[in-house]
Amino acid sequence: MEQFKEILVCVIGATPQIITETIYALAHKNPPVYIDEMYIITTSTGKKQIENTLIKKGILKQLLKEYKLPLLDIKTSSILVIKDKDGKEIDDIRNSFQSEATADTIISLIRELTKYQSVRLHCSLAGGRKTMGFYLGSAMELFGRPWDKLYHVLVSPEFESNPEFFYKTKKEKFISCRLPDGSTVQISTEKAKIELIELPFIKLSGKIKLYG
């Protein structure tokens, strides 16, 4: 059986927990997938969130250690901050120029990574603006190979986008969760469910001629 280099690609806005939730979910697949390298496409705001939580607080290292997963670092080269036409990092995607820059960043990365036959992509479109997810899905349709994967990650509503929840820990802990009526209660992380949904997509790679 061919051994691929497993690469995770995430689009991220203000919720860096999408990264750890995806790594957790992939490691719990049957058979499990262990990520060798990752790329995160985000804004300047998203980069700060990633640095403050996953790196400085060591949450990614905690996840890897707790579940005995292979070493995985968020390197400087791992975080791709979208830049405008003047080379300035954008802090959000709110106009057509920022949207175009987002498309260029995502499509360029996927086109480059799919040049390597020994690489298998695991792309998560769960984070960021819907625009980012759309472009990631489109890039996968243009360049994705039969072995590449596209996912959405679903988390129990009370834990979704919760700033205290990054993955389901082995040891039970209670965190503050906001209910639909606005009230806040402490809920055990044992109740959390993280579901990885594999999304089918049309694979046009090799079937149409692309220019540029």
SVG drawing of the C-alpha trace seen along z (x, -y; Angstrom):
<svg xmlns="http://www.w3.org/2000/svg" viewBox="-34 -48 43 50">
<polyline fill="none" stroke="black" stroke-width="0.4" points="0.0,0.0 1.4,-3.4 2.5,-5.6 1.5,-9.3 2.8,-12.3 -0.4,-13.5 -0.9,-17.2 -3.7,-19.2 -5.0,-22.4 -7.4,-24.6 -9.0,-27.9 -9.3,-29.8 -11.0,-33.0 -11.4,-33.7 -11.8,-30.1 -8.4,-28.4 -10.0,-25.4 -11.0,-24.2 -7.4,-23.1 -7.2,-20.9 -10.8,-19.6 -9.8,-18.4 -6.5,-16.8 -8.5,-15.1 -11.2,-13.9 -8.7,-12.6 -6.8,-10.7 -10.1,-9.0 -11.0,-7.9 -11.0,-4.2 -8.2,-3.8 -6.7,-6.8 -4.9,-9.6 -1.9,-11.2 -0.9,-14.5 2.7,-15.1 2.5,-18.7 -0.1,-21.5 -0.9,-24.8 -3.3,-27.3 -4.8,-30.0 -6.0,-32.9 -6.1,-36.7 -3.9,-38.8 -6.6,-38.5 -6.7,-34.7 -3.0,-34.5 -3.0,-36.3 -5.7,-33.9 -3.6,-30.9 -0.4,-32.2 -2.1,-33.1 -3.9,-29.8 -2.4,-26.9 1.2,-28.1 1.7,-30.3 -0.8,-28.3 0.5,-25.1 -2.9,-23.7 -1.7,-21.9 1.2,-20.2 -1.3,-19.2 -3.4,-17.4 -0.5,-15.6 0.9,-14.5 -2.4,-13.4 -3.3,-11.2 0.3,-10.2 0.2,-11.7 3.2,-12.3 5.1,-15.6 3.4,-18.4 4.6,-22.0 2.9,-25.2 5.9,-26.8 6.1,-30.3 5.8,-28.8 2.7,-26.9 0.6,-30.1 -0.3,-31.8 -1.8,-35.2 -3.8,-36.5 -2.3,-39.7 -3.9,-42.4 -2.5,-43.6 -0.1,-45.9 1.3,-43.1 -0.4,-44.2 -1.9,-41.5 -5.7,-41.7 -7.6,-41.5 -10.9,-40.3 -12.7,-39.5 -15.2,-42.3 -14.8,-43.5 -14.2,-42.1 -10.5,-42.9 -10.0,-41.0 -12.1,-38.1 -10.0,-38.0 -6.8,-37.9 -8.3,-35.0 -9.0,-33.1 -5.5,-33.6 -3.9,-32.5 -6.0,-29.3 -5.9,-28.3 -2.1,-28.9 -1.5,-26.7 -3.6,-23.8 -2.2,-23.9 1.3,-23.8 0.7,-21.0 -1.1,-18.7 2.0,-18.7 3.5,-16.0 2.2,-12.5 3.5,-11.4 1.3,-13.9 -2.3,-13.4 -4.3,-16.5 -6.8,-16.6 -8.7,-19.9 -11.0,-21.3 -13.4,-24.0 -15.1,-24.3 -13.4,-27.6 -13.3,-31.2 -15.7,-33.1 -18.0,-31.1 -16.0,-32.7 -12.9,-30.8 -14.7,-27.5 -16.1,-28.0 -12.7,-28.8 -11.1,-25.8 -13.8,-23.5 -13.4,-25.0 -9.6,-24.6 -10.0,-21.0 -12.4,-20.4 -9.8,-21.9 -6.6,-20.3 -7.6,-17.5 -6.5,-13.9 -8.6,-10.8 -6.8,-10.3 -7.2,-13.8 -9.9,-14.5 -12.3,-17.4 -14.0,-17.6 -16.4,-19.6 -16.1,-19.3 -19.3,-19.3 -19.1,-20.0 -21.9,-19.7 -23.7,-23.1 -22.9,-24.0 -19.2,-23.5 -19.1,-24.9 -16.9,-28.1 -16.6,-27.9 -13.3,-29.7 -12.6,-27.1 -13.1,-24.0 -10.4,-22.8 -10.8,-19.0 -12.3,-16.3 -9.9,-15.7 -9.4,-12.2 -9.9,-13.6 -13.3,-15.1 -13.5,-18.8 -16.4,-21.3 -16.4,-24.4 -18.8,-27.4 -21.3,-27.0 -23.9,-29.5 -27.3,-28.1 -29.8,-29.4 -31.7,-31.3 -28.5,-33.3 -27.9,-31.6 -24.5,-30.0 -24.0,-26.6 -21.0,-24.3 -21.1,-21.3 -18.8,-18.3 -16.6,-17.8 -17.5,-14.1 -20.8,-15.2 -18.9,-16.8 -19.1,-15.2 -16.7,-16.0 -17.8,-14.5 -15.7,-14.5 -17.8,-14.7 -16.1,-13.7 -17.4,-15.8 -17.6,-14.4 -16.4,-16.7 -16.0,-16.7 -12.4,-16.0 -11.5,-17.9 -7.7,-17.5 -6.4,-16.1 -9.7,-16.4 -9.5,-20.1 -6.6,-22.3 -5.8,-25.0 -3.8,-28.1 -1.6,-30.3"/>
</svg>
